[in-house]
Amino acid sequence: MFTGLVEEIGRVLERDGTRLVVSADRVLEDSDLGASVAINGACLTVVERGPGHLRFDMGPETLARTALGDLGSGDTVNLERPMRLGGMVGGHLVQGHVDGVGLVVDLTRQAETARLTIEWRDQALAPLLIPQGSVAVDGVSLTVAQLNARDFEIMIIPHTLAATTLGGLRKGQRVNLEMDMIGKYVQRMLLLGEPQPRRGEVSRRRAERIQRPRRADMEEGSR
C-alpha cells in the first residue's frame, strides 16, 4: 500500500525492453532485493540495488496496463516506498495497481498553480471518478476539481509541481491512473446486485436444482 505522496523524483538510467533502471537516493533505504517501490504509481519489485540506482523487471501485464512502456533514458519518474503500518496517511490509500491510462489534454499555468486536464481512455473508469474525490495520477494523490463528459480537471499547487513530475507533463502524454480503492469496492458490490449466499446455502441451492428435474420426471410418470 502507498499514500500517493511522492518521496523523490528519479531519472531513468536505462530502459531495455522489460528492464528498467532508475536513479534513486531517499528511496534506496529499505529498498532491498524483493522490496516494492511505486514507479509513477505502478508497484514494481526491486531485482537489483546498487549505488544510486534500483533495477526493476516489467512483465507483459505491466507494459500493457500502464504507461511505463513509454519511458526512455533520461525521463523523470515519481518514486514512493510502501507506507508503514501505524504511519500517517497524508494522501489517500493507493495500491500501486494501475487501473488504466489517461491522456493529458491540457496543462495550464495559473500564476504559481496549474490546472491539469486528463481524458480517460477506458469508459469503465468514468463511474469511479467523483467531484472532490481522490485519484492517483502517475502515483500522485490528487483531488478531482471538475468532472466533465470525457475528462477530469485537477488543480496542482506549487509544492506538487516542484516535488513531482506533473509540472513537466506535455499535451498528448500518457499517464497512469489509479481510482479510489473504496469506490472500486462499492462499484463491485453494486454490480453483484444481491448478497452472496452464506456458507451452506450454495450446496442447498445446488441440491434443489438437482431435485427439480427428478420431481418433474416422477410427476410425469404418475400420469
Summary of the structure (lengths in Angstrom):
residues: 223
radius of gyration: 23.1
end to end distance: 65.4
largest distance: 87.4
contacts: 644
relative contact order: 0.16
helix: 27%
strand: 36%
